[in-house]
Amino acid sequence: MSAIAGWVDFDRDLAPEAATVRAMVRALAHRGPDGEADWIRGHAALAHRRAVLLDEEHGAQPVVYATDGGPVAVLTLDGAITNHVELRRELSAKGHRFTGRGDGEVALHAYLEWGGDFPARLEGLFALAVWDERRQELLLARDRLGVKPLCYYRTPTGLLFGSEPKALLAHPAVEPVVDADGLRELFAHSRKPGTGVFRGVHEVLPGHALVVGRPGTARRRYWSLPARPHTDGLATTVDTVRRLLSDAVATHLRADARVGAMLSGGIDSSALTALAALSTRSAGRGPLRSFSVNFAGYAENFEPHPTMRATPDAPFAELAARHIGTEHTEILLDTAALADPGVHAAALRSQDAPSPLGDMDVSLLLFFEALRARGVTAVLSGETADEVFNGYFWAYDARHSNSTTFPWVSFERGHDAAAGGLGCSLIDLGLRKELDFMGYADQHYRDALAEVPHTGGESPEERRAREVTYLALTRWAPTHLDRADRMSMAHGVQLRPPFCDRALVEYVYNVPAALKRVNGQEKSLLRAAVADLLPEPVLARRKSAYPTTQEAAYGEFVRTRFARLAEDRDAAVAPLLDQEATAAALGTAGAPRGAFAWVERASMEMVLQLDTWLREYRVRLRL
């Protein structure tokens, strides 16, 4: 299950609009390469693109429940309901009957049993839509942390929805207009929940449902991070984390297809891979397949970054794979692959927006393309482990964790090349001041801080640690989860992040920071929970962020493309460029290289993507 789209209009019969609905869902064909179906009747149209991971014979969607009187409810789902086995058992005991083993059918029967409260019964990663034919009402729901994307656009007489904005843009009512807030959202690097870049396009909030009826729309929150006192000692806490993470991995492996694992050799991916290998062996399913990405010459010429990348991945990934006993494959990319303009454009299309991450986006996209070519359609990923276990250095570095803005924004502003925000430095200074990108991010920080739940009796240090964790989970994680979903689903690979499991997140969120970082070691709690499964060098390895090329040749590619674009007075991005900053960037000697190169070239990468985006999407700026 991989893509959903639909249209509800309370003033018209949508049967004659089938072609438009199919155009919307076909814009998402990359997410579901194995089939397409739709259900159109009266005021509602629901469509689905499928990637077969479970119950190939009976798992097609949309799923319809009907009686002799006709259809009662229809559901379309993107994602994986990881507790579908337990839910089916519970619902069967209540008298529900199932035709297959698919999780979409289970989710529909959960709606029939519990009504609008049913999302709280679901675990896993999901974005779904239910049309209730009796009530003439649409319900949209999204998983708790926003692993799966779901956006919508209100019309005067109803609503459009889709897994990605490109589905909405395929409808004639939605225009590619970007206003001042949309541009601020592009450059703020602190994702505001529910906000889209295109005017009128919104996201269903994580942990929320949106109910759409003839009288209007209503938003319902079915989950939020709970603040609870933590009374367990260190040993019990370690044991509980091991049990919760083991359970999460086991349920995320549920599929008819063979689920692989992303393995970088860091503690997060290594922990998941080790637990997945145990689960796979105990189920008699053969060796687990693991995958890593590497760049030609990267390990041999690696330059460490003081806070973000201490060591290259390859030696540790190889060591972990050998120790765990996986069937491991390294996806090796060279500079020519990273510098392919066509792949840069494809990375942009996958996200429907420009990004300053350049080669990091491209390498991730190529990685998932390689996985799909090897027959892999689902992989475990360590996404959100750092947010849950406070793995980022800015979570405990007082210069950033105690700042008056988001800690990661504080870190970015400490670099000259990103002082105005990552990827912003070549945008017209007057426009930046007028739209106040920095003020936008800082106000968002203050708004987010006001949401944080607390328990009584917290010390100032404990209170601040909880705030930083909350900000990371609700404002930083969504950016990475969305990027990972878009890049993986661009090639029909479902990314499954066990660290987003509800029970694990709720428990570890309430563990005091001192227990997560014993003796000053980052993520010591997670390390202790899997200490018996991994070799000592992997257990002791400091965090290293997703790799970015340090090659001067790649920096020269970016610089040359940017110089060519800067000379084009007719370029779509030309009115947005700061001429003085552009001249200064091109006047420096040599292309960015080394550990800090990705920051130094981020603004050039952003401008190149911005120009492509303005042209390909025919964006109209209304500032």
N, C-alpha and C positions, 0 to 999 in steps of 0.2 A: 504494500500500500504506500503510495508515494505522492499523489497530488490530488487536490480537490478544488472544485470551482463551482459557482452557482449564482443564481439570480432569483430574487423574490420581488414580485411586483403586484401589489394588492389592487391595482386598477386595470389589469389586463390579463388576458390569457396568453401564456408564454409558449404555447405549442407552436405558433408560427415563427417563434424566435429561436428555434433549435439550432440554426446555423451559427448564430451569435454565441450561444452557450458552448457549442462545440469548438468554435474558434478560441474561446477563453481557455478551455481545458487543453486544447492542442498546443497552446503557448507553453504548457507545462509538460510536454511529451517527454522531455529529458528525464523528468522525475519518475515517470512510469512507462518504461519502454515495452512492457509486456501486454498492454491492452488498454482499451478505452470503452467506457459505457456511460450512459446518462439516464436520468428519469425526469420526464417533463410532463407535468399535468397541472392544469389550471394556473394558479398564481406562483407556482414554484418549479424551479429547474435545478437539479443537482447532478454534477458530473464528476467522473473519477478517472485518473490514469493509474494503472497498476504496475507495480513491480512485484513479481511473485516471490514471496518469502514463506508463506504459510497457506496450506490447503489450496493447492492449485486448482483442484476440481470444483470446489464449492465456495471458494473465498472471494469470488468476484463482487464488485460493488458498482453502484450503490446497492445497499441491502434494503429490501422492502419487507415489511410485515403487513400482511393483509388478512382480513376475515372474509366471510361470504358477502359482507356489505361493502367490500372494496378495501383500498389501501388505508392503513392506520397511521404508519410512520415510516420514514425513509431516512437512511443514514449513509453518509460518505465520510471516510476516515483516512487520514494520512498518519503514519507512524506505527507504533507497536504497543498494544496494551499488554504489559508484561505480566499481569496477574489474570490473564484471560482464562487460564485453566481453573483457578480457584473460583472465579466469578461464574464460570459455566456450571461448576459443581453446585454452587450456592443457588443459582437461578433454577437449575434443574430440580432441586429439592423443593422449590416453590411452584413447580408445575410448568416451567418454560420448556419448550421443545426446540431442538436445534437440528438444522439440516446438514451442518458441516462443522469444521474445526476452526473456522476463521475468527479472528478477534473483532472484526467489524460486526458480525452477527451478535456476538456477546455484548458489545457496547450498545447495540440497538435494543436488545432485551433488557439491559440495565436501565435504559431510558424508560421502557415500558413499565418496569417494576418500580422505579424510584422517581420518575419524572425529572423535573429540572434540577434535582439534587444529585443526579447520577454521576456527574464528573468527579465528585469527591470519592466515589467508589473505584475509580479507575487509577491504575498505576502505570508508569512508563512514560513514553514520549508520544504525544498525540496532538493533532488538530482535527477537529471534526465538525460536521454540520448535521443537524437533525431537523427534518421537516415533519411537523405534526399535522397531518391532513385534517384531523378532527378539529383541532384548535385553530387551524390556519396560522401556524406560528413556527418561526425558524429559531433554532438555538445553535449558536456557535460556541465552541469551547476549546480551550488550549491548555496544555499541560502546565504544571506548576512553575517550572523555571523557564519556560519558553524555548524548549529544545526544538519544537516544530513550529514553523512560521504560519501565521494566518492573518491576512489583511482583508479589509473591507472598504466599501465606498457607499455612502448613503445617496440614494436618489430621491427625488421628490415623492415617489410613491412606493419605495421599497429599499432594497439593498443588494449590492453585488459583493461576492467574496471569492477569495482564491488563496492558494498557498503562497504565491509570490505576486508582486505588483504587476508583472508582465501579463498575468491573466486578466487583471482589471483593465490594463491599457489596451487589451484586445477588444474591449467593449466600446462602442462609439460614444457613450456618455462620459467616458473618462479621458481627460486631456492631459498631456505631459507638461503641466504647468508647475513651476517651482517658485514659491514665494519666499519672503525673507526668512520665515521660520524654517522652511525646508532647507534653505542654504545654510542656516545656522546649524541645523541637525547634521548636515554633511560634515561640517568642520569642527563640531564641538568635542568629538571623541568621548562623549559621555551620554550614551544612548538614553533618551527619554522614553519610558515605557508608553506604548500606545501611539507614538508619533511616527508618521511616515514622512518621506521626503517630498513626494508629489502632493500637490494641494488636494485636499479632500480624502486622501488615502490614509487610513488609520490601521493600527494593529490591534487585534484582540489581545488584551493584557494577559500575561502569564497568570495562571491560577484564577482565571475569570471565565465567565460565560456571558454571552451577549444574546439577549432574547429580543426577537424582532416580530412585532405583530402590527396589525392595521393601526392601532392607536399610537405606535411609536416604538422606540427601542429602550431597553433597560439593561444596565450592566450589573452583574451579580458576581461577587467575589466568593469563591468556594474554598480558597486556601490562602494562608499567609504564613510567613515564618513565625513560629511560636517562641516566645521567650519563656524559658522554664529554668528553675534552679537546677544545677548539676550537682548531684550528691555522690556519684560514684567516685571511688578512688582510681588511681592511675591504672592499676592492674585490671580492674573491672572494665574501665574505659577502653583499654587496649583490646580486651577480649570481645567487648561489644562491637567495636569497630570492625574487628575481623569477621564476626558473625554477620553483621549487617552488610558488609561489602561482599562477602561470599554469597549471601542470598541475592544481592543485587546483580552480581555477575551471572549467577545461574539463571535468573529470570530473563536477563538480557540476551542470553544465548538461545532462547526458545525460538526456533524457526525450523522449517523443513530444509531450507537452504543451509549451507555450511557457513557459520559466522566466523570471521577472522578477527585478528587483533592488530591494532597499530602499536608498534613497539619502538620507542626511541632510545631505550636504555635508561630513561629517567625513572624515578621511583613510582610515579603515577601509572604510566603504561606498563611498567614491569610488574607492578602489583596486580593489575588487572589480568595481564597475560598469564602470570603464574596461577592465579585463581581459576581462570578460564581453562587452562590446561588440566588442572585437577578435575574440574567439572566435566570436561570433555572426555577424559580418560575413564572416569567413573561411570559415564554413560555409554562407554564402549564405542565412541564415535571416531576413534582414530586420532592422529596427531593434530594439534591446533596449528593453523596457518598464521604466521605473524609477518608483518611488513614494516619496513622503515624506509625513509627517504634520505638520500645523501647526494652531495654535489661532487663532481670530479675534482680531485685535488683538495677538497675541503679539509679533511683531517690532517693532511701533510703540511698544509700552509695555514693552519688555524691560528687566529689571534684572539685571545680571550677578551671578553667584555667584563669589566669589574663587577657588574651587578646582574647581568642578564644571561650571559653565555660563558660559563667557566670552562667547559670542555666540549669537544665535538661529540656527536651522538654515536657514530659508527662503531667505535670499539666497545662501547657499553651495550649497544643493541645486540651486537654479535655475542658478547659474553652472556647476556641475559638469555638470549635465545638458546644458546648451547646448554646453559645450566638448566633451563626450564624444560628443554626438549621439544621445541616447536619446529615446525617445517618453515624455515625463515627465508624471506626474499627481501633483498635490498633493491629499492628502485633508485637507480643511479642516473642523475641528470647532469648534463654539461651546460656550459654557458650559452651555447647556441640555442638549446631548448628553452632556457630561461629568458632569452632575448628575442624570442619569436613574437613579433607584434600581433600576429593572429591570436596567439594564446592570451596575450594581455587583453585583447578585445573580448575574448571569450570569458575571461575572469570577470571583466566588468559586467558582461551580460548576465552572468550567473548571479550577481548581486544586485542588478538593476541600479547601480550607483557607482561612482568612482571611489577609489580607495588609494591611500598613500603607501600601501604595503608592497606593491610591485612584485618583486621576485618571490616573496612569501606567498602571495595569492597564486601566482603562476605555478610554483612548485607544488602547492597543495592540489591545484586543479589537475596537473599532470600525474600526480601520485594517484588520485582516484581514477583517472583514465586508465592507468596501468593496472589498477586492481580490477576494474571492470573487464579489461581485456583478458585477465587471468581467471575470469569466472566468479569473482568475489562480488556479492551483492549486499553484504552487511558486515560491518566491522565494529568492534569495541574500541572506544576512544577514552582517553583520560581527561577529556574536557571537564572543567569545573572543579577538579581536585584542588587546584591552587586557591580557588575562592572558598571552598569548604574548609580546607586545612591551613589557611593563611600561609600559602607557599610563596607569594610574591614578596620581594624584599621591601616594597613600599608599604606592606601591611604592618611592618614592625620597625621600619626606619623612621624615627621621630620627625625627621625633616619633612617627610611626606605624610606619614600617618596622622600627624597632628596639624596638618596644614588647614587652611580655610577654604579648600576646594577638594575635589576628588584626589586621593593620593596619587593615582596614576597620571592625572593631569599635572599635579605638582611636579612629578618626576620629569614629564615631558618639557615643562616650561623651564627646567634647569639646563636644557641644552640650547645653545645659541641658535641652532638650525630649527628648533621647534619651540622657541620662546613664545610665539604667538599662538601655539597649537600645532600639533603634528600635521605636516602637509599644508600649512597655511601661509608660509613666509613669502611666497611669490604672488599671492593674491593682493590686489590693489589695497594699499594701506588705508586709504580713505574709506573704501567699502568695508574693510574690516572694522574700522572704528565706528562707522555708521551702524553696522549690524551688530557690533559688540559681541563677537564670537566668545571672547573670554568671559564677559559678563553673563552671557547666556548659560555657559557651563557652570559658572559659580552660583547663579540663581537656582539652577537645577540641583546643584549640590545641597543648597540650603533646604530646598523643598524635600529632597530625598531624606535628609537627616531628620526632618520632622516626623517621618513615618516610622522610625526605628522603635521596635518594642523593647522594653527593658523589664528587668526584675528588680524587686526591692533589695536594698542593701549592697548594691554594686559599688565597688571603689571607682574613683575617676578613671583609673587605668583599665579596669574591666569594662566600664561603660564605653570607653572609647574603642576598645578592641571589638566589642559587639557591634558598634556603629560601623567600623571599617569592614567587618565581615558582611554585614547587611548591605552596605554599599557595593561591595564586590559581587555579591550574589544577585543583586537586583539591578545594578547599573553597568557593571563591567562584564559579567558573564554573558548577558544577552547579546552583546556585540560579537563575542567569540562563538557562541552557539549558533547564531544566525549565519555567520561566515562559514562555519564548519558544515552546517546543513546545506547551504547553497552550493559550496564547492563539491561536496560529496554527491549531492543529488543531481548536479549538472551531468554526472555520468551514471545516474541510477544506482548509486551505492548508498545504502542507509547507514548512517553513523549512529551508533548506540552508546551513550555515555552513562555507565553505571554509577558514577559519582553524583549524578543528578537524582538518584533514587530518593524518594520522599523520606523514608524512615531514616536513611543514613544522614541526609541533609539536616533533618530536624534534630537528630541526636548530636551531631558534631557541631552544629551551630551553637548549641548551648554548652559545649565543653569550654571551660576557661582557656584563655590564650596560653597560660602557663603550662597547661597539660598538652597543648598542641606543639609546644616548642621547648621541650625539656632541655636544660643545659644550653640553651641558645641554638639548638639545631632545628633548622626549618623542617616542618612536617615530621617531627620526631614521633608523633602519635601514629601516623600512617606507617612509618618505617618499622616501629615496634610491632604493629599488627601483622606485618608480613615478613618479619625477620627470619623466620625459619624457611622461607621459600626462595630467597634470593642470595646471590653471592655478595660478599662483603663490599667489593668496589661499587656495585650498583646501589646497595643500601646506603653507602656513605657519600655517593655522588651528590654534589651541590646542584641545585636547580639550574638547568639550561633551557632557555626558551626555544620555541620552534626555530630551526636554523634559517639563516639568511646568508646569501652568498657574500663573500668578502672580496671577490675577484675584481680587479681594476677593469678588466675587459667588460664586465657587466656594467660597471659604473660609466664607462665610456659609451656604451650603447645608450644608456639613459640620457647622458649629457648630449650626445649627438642628436638624438631625436628631439630633445627639448630645444636645442639651438635652432634646428630647422623649423620647429613650430614657432619659436619666438620671432623669427624673421618673417613669418606669414601674417601680414596685416589683416588678411581676410579670414584668419582662423576663427572658429566659433568662440574660442576662449580668449581671444585677443583683448576684448573690452574689460576683462576681469583681471588682467595681468598688471602687476606693479612694475613699471619700467625700470625704476632705479634698482629694485631688488633683482630683477632679471639680469640686468647688466652686471651687477655684482656677482651673481651666481656663475655667469659665463666668463667672468674675468678671472676667476680663480685658476690656479695652475693645477692641471691634472684632474682626473675624475675621482670621485669618492671611492675609497678602498679601506679594508680593514674592519675592525670590530664596530666602529661607529658609522660605517658607510651607509647603512640602511636609514639612519636618521638624517644624514646629510643629503641623501638623494630623495627623501620622502616627498618634499615639496615639488620636485621635478616630476616624480611619478604621479603625483596628484594632478598636476596641470595636464599631463599627457592624457590621463584617464578622463579628466573633466572635459577636455576637448572632444574626445571620442564620444563621450556620453551626450554632450550637447548636440552633436551631429546625428548620431545613430538614433537616439530617442526623440529627436526633434524637440528638445526641451525649450520651452518658452519661459524665460525668467520674468517674474513680476515682483520686483523688489521695491 
